[in-house]
Amino acid sequence: MTVTVVAPPRTAWIDGVNPVTRIVLALVLSIPLFASIDVVSGLVAIALQLLCLPLTGLAPGTVLRRMALLAAFAPIAGVSMLLYGQPSGQVYWSFGVATISEGSVQLALAVGLRVLALGLPTILLFGRTDPTELADALAQVAHLPSRFVLGTLAGTRMLGLFLDDWRTMALARRARGIGDRGAVARFFSMAFVLLVFAVRRGTKLAMAMEARGFGSDAPRTWSRPSRLSPRDGVALAGGVLIMALSLAAAIAAGTFRFIWS
């Protein structure tokens, strides 16, 4: 007789933090960075957040893959500052209104790092969040209307189906010999079909949820309680400490540059 032992699911420290607290923590790790545009605070914030990676339960490779899109957009955000930022220091190149100077290069680097530093907390905090757990927290802790919470939960659950539909359509087109050429035209054609699927599925889902009483204004009960715990306070304190150290490092290095100055 063969006995199969099922390993318990791996849990991370962040799993014990309420999803509403994670939303507040994401704001705490983001909003203070708007106070200054400098390289030091952005680098320190990213480094300290990456040091917390073991607490999230995410593999480094997973974080890198999810940051790839941010890394692609970060240079785009810095190009405008590189070309049209206020010139200061040595001027390297100038053409019309576009000028690349020592100050604009530093400003472009700072803006690019800001993009990474602002997106990284969302990846770390919500990489393992269950949509149902998030909905429970929004309804019971944040006290948002149940109709809004349940509608958002239903829409989130549909995202996985859209990805499956996209892969199925791609395989079907390739099997028919029409999916190997014209990447741009194929993308817009499949996007239109997916839009039609989304409208039809959304209509059916809305009717089904309405029929089951999800649109009622009657007080709703929740099968899984969502509560705050001391761990939430520890997480918020850690976020405040990360931001305080990041800004303090910029001030100590003399690079702190208030955004309105």
Order of alpha helices (4+ residues) and beta strands (2+ residues): alpha-alpha-alpha-alpha-beta-beta-alpha-alpha-alpha-alpha-alpha
